[in-house]
Each structure stands twice: as C-alpha cells, then as structure tokens.
C-alpha cells in the first residue's frame, strides 16, 4: 500500500468542488454583506475601552448565523462544524493558525441578539430586494403553502398560560398545537420571498395577501386556496389562478380537471424541502 503524505502546499490533484463549497462561494459573492451588517451595527456590543475580551466582527458572526440556518446547525454543532469543515471556515474567514472559532456561547448570544431585536425580518427583506435588483429572482410565478410547526401542549409561561401566539387546530383526524408558517416561493428559483407566521388555527387562505408580491404571472397552491381568484387578481392583476381545483357534492372533477391538477401537483412540491428546513 502506497504511503499517504500530508498535503502541505494546499494542492490536491484529484480534488473536486462540492455542492456545499459552490453554494457558499455564490453566497459570498451575491449577498450584500456591508448593508446587512449596517442593520445589526446599532444593536451590536461596542468594544470595551477598558480592555478585556475583544468583540468579534459583525460580519463574521452574521456569516456563522447564516450557516446555522442553511445547514440546520445548533449553536454547539456550528462551533463543531467550523473546526471540522475547512469550507465553512473559509466562508466565515477563520484561519486556525491565527485564531480560534467563536465558542457556542458567543454564537448563542448573537442569535439571541438577532431574535430580541427582530433583525431577521429586516435582513430577509434586504436580501430579497438585492436579489430582485440583480435579476436573481424571476417573478414569473409564486407557490403559496403553509405548514404547522408543533409545540408541546404542556409548555406554559409563568402565569400558567400557554403561549397566546399558539393555538390548536385539527388536520384530518389529528389535533395539533403550535404555530403555522405561511410562505410564498418563486416557482422557478425556489427562493422564499415572503413569510407570515400565525397561530395554527388561521386558515391558509386568510394570509394570501401577505404572500404575493403582485408581479406574478401564475399562482400555485393546494385546495386550501381554491376560490380565491378575485383576491389573487386584486393583488396580482396579470396572474393566472393555478391553485388546485376541488370537487364538490354533485359536481365531480372532469378528466381535464384531474389532468390539470396533476400538472399543478408537479410544481407545488418544490416548497416541501423548504418546510423540512423550517421544521
């Protein structure tokens, strides 16, 4: 067996870029990092004048925060991944010869900072504006859908009450307790351009107005959005209603309706893997 040697010059003859590496390179070039950091800067801790532990840069922490969302990493898992995966370290800008990875406590504090000031919503808006301005969203069609994010029924606050922002709802023969996340997704690029969070009992169609940007040519959705043609046209005048057709008593679907539904069903599953990430 041929002896393996350490690669000291960084060159690997048979190396191939992974999808993760290509994705991170694209995000590094596409996202407006300076603009995103300027949103966080007013709330970020300032360096101490009396010395002590230096503050880690906003952009570095934001990049770690994005990695957590893209790859479903908890705070400890994010720290572990940065030590383990060179591609992620390169994206964040960490050289282990010069510095350590921010620990899980630091990562956790940054996440709580983002949550406490609701900064995620503004960053989401800025990213979508930037992508649209640079022609990276096609705006030809939107897929609307919703999913229930379950929570433990037994969880109560100090007043012995359940979270008022959560509720129970029945789906099929099963009851659920929690939130409902509604999203609008570009049918071509699969980019999420709108998000709305409600209690679980809110019907999918009630937040349709918040999920459309108005420039759509087609609107896709399951049978929960059937019968919303007038609302769709009031928001997106040029859009065609491609929501799922539903049979009614004494009025079954025709063969043509079934064929049309099958075509629509081939488009709508593009949101399913996005829901898996959310959950």
TAUR-V20606 format. One record per residue. RES is the residue in one letter. SS is DSSP state (h for helix, s for strand, l for the rest). PHI is phi in radians with two decimals (none if undefined). Layout:
BEGIN
RES | SS | PHI
RES | SS | PHI
END
This chain:
BEGIN
X | l | none
X | l | -1.22
X | l | -1.22
X | l | -1.47
X | l | -2.05
X | l | -1.26
X | l | -1.54
X | l | -1.66
X | l | -1.80
X | l | 1.38
X | l | -1.77
X | l | -2.19
X | l | -1.02
X | l | -1.86
X | l | -1.26
X | l | -2.26
X | l | -1.16
X | l | -1.48
X | h | -1.07
X | h | -1.09
X | h | -1.15
X | h | -1.11
X | h | -1.06
X | h | -1.17
X | h | -1.10
X | h | -1.14
X | h | -1.13
X | h | -1.10
X | h | -1.49
X | h | -1.44
X | l | -1.23
X | l | -1.43
X | h | -1.04
X | h | -1.10
X | h | -1.15
X | h | -1.16
X | h | -1.15
X | h | -1.15
X | h | -1.22
X | h | -1.45
X | h | -0.89
X | l | -1.09
X | l | -1.83
X | l | -1.46
X | l | -1.00
X | l | -1.47
X | l | -1.03
X | l | -1.29
X | l | -1.33
X | l | -1.64
X | l | 1.54
X | l | 1.54
X | l | -1.18
X | l | -1.19
X | l | -1.36
X | l | -1.34
X | l | -1.03
X | h | -1.07
X | h | -1.07
X | h | -1.08
X | h | -1.18
X | h | -1.16
X | h | -1.09
X | h | -1.12
X | h | -1.05
X | h | -1.14
X | h | -1.02
X | h | -1.05
X | h | -1.27
X | h | -1.19
X | h | -2.06
X | l | 0.96
X | l | -1.88
X | l | -1.27
X | h | -1.06
X | h | -1.11
X | h | -1.17
X | h | -1.15
X | h | -1.07
X | h | -1.08
X | h | -1.12
X | h | -1.18
X | h | -1.26
X | h | -1.58
X | l | -1.98
X | h | -1.14
X | h | -1.05
X | h | -1.21
X | h | -1.09
X | h | -1.11
X | h | -1.13
X | h | -1.37
X | l | 1.57
X | l | -1.96
X | l | -1.97
X | l | -1.17
X | l | -1.32
X | l | -1.97
X | l | -2.75
X | l | -1.62
X | l | -1.32
X | l | -0.95
X | l | -1.31
X | h | -1.10
X | h | -1.16
X | h | -1.11
X | h | -1.11
X | h | -1.11
X | h | -1.10
X | h | -1.16
X | h | -1.07
X | h | -1.15
X | h | -1.07
X | h | -1.09
X | h | -1.24
X | h | -1.17
X | l | -1.85
X | l | 0.92
X | h | -1.37
X | h | -1.04
X | h | -1.12
X | h | -1.21
X | h | -1.11
X | h | -1.03
X | h | -1.13
X | h | -1.10
X | h | -1.09
X | h | -1.12
X | h | -1.08
X | h | -1.11
X | h | -1.10
X | h | -1.15
X | h | -1.13
X | l | -1.74
X | l | 1.22
X | l | -1.70
X | l | -2.11
X | l | -1.51
X | l | 1.05
X | l | -1.49
X | s | -2.72
X | s | -2.26
X | s | -1.75
X | s | -1.87
X | s | -2.84
X | s | -2.53
X | s | -2.50
X | s | -1.59
X | s | -1.79
X | s | -1.32
X | l | -2.33
X | l | -1.21
X | l | -1.12
X | l | -1.37
X | l | -1.25
X | l | -2.31
X | l | -1.49
X | l | -1.14
X | l | -1.50
X | l | 1.11
X | l | -1.99
X | l | -1.28
X | l | -0.96
X | l | -1.15
X | l | -1.50
X | l | -2.07
X | s | -2.72
X | s | -1.66
X | s | -2.67
X | s | -1.88
X | s | -2.26
X | l | 1.21
X | l | -1.82
X | s | -2.08
X | s | -1.73
X | s | -2.26
X | s | -2.29
X | s | 2.71
X | s | -1.92
X | s | -2.23
X | s | -1.82
X | s | -1.88
X | s | -2.33
X | s | -2.01
X | s | -2.14
X | s | -1.11
X | l | -1.22
X | l | -1.70
X | l | -1.56
X | l | 1.14
X | l | -1.43
X | s | -1.35
X | s | -1.90
X | s | -2.67
X | s | -2.42
X | s | -2.41
X | s | -1.96
X | s | -2.34
X | s | -1.21
X | l | -1.12
X | l | -1.41
X | l | -1.23
X | l | -1.21
X | h | -0.93
X | h | -1.21
X | h | -1.21
X | h | -1.95
X | h | -0.97
X | h | -1.00
X | h | -1.43
X | h | -1.79
X | l | -1.89
X | l | -1.68
X | l | 1.76
X | l | -1.83
X | l | -1.19
X | l | -1.82
X | s | -2.50
X | s | -2.12
X | s | -1.86
X | s | -2.95
X | l | -1.36
X | h | -1.16
X | h | -1.14
X | h | -1.80
X | l | -1.11
X | l | 1.50
X | l | -1.85
X | h | -1.01
X | h | -1.14
X | h | -1.12
X | h | -1.05
X | h | -1.21
X | h | -1.25
X | h | -1.63
X | l | -2.18
X | l | -1.03
X | l | -1.66
X | l | -1.50
X | s | -1.67
X | s | -1.41
X | s | -1.94
X | s | -1.29
X | l | -1.15
X | l | -1.40
X | l | -2.17
X | l | -1.33
X | s | -2.19
X | l | -1.03
X | l | 1.14
X | s | -2.52
X | l | -1.23
X | l | -1.26
X | l | -1.43
X | h | -1.04
X | h | -1.13
X | h | -1.08
X | h | -1.13
X | h | -1.13
X | h | -1.12
X | h | -1.11
X | h | -1.14
X | h | -1.11
X | h | -1.07
X | h | -1.16
X | h | -1.33
X | h | -1.60
X | h | -1.08
X | h | -1.09
X | h | -1.11
X | h | -1.58
X | h | -1.13
X | h | -1.23
X | h | -1.19
X | h | -1.15
X | h | -1.13
X | h | -1.20
X | h | -1.02
X | l | -1.31
END
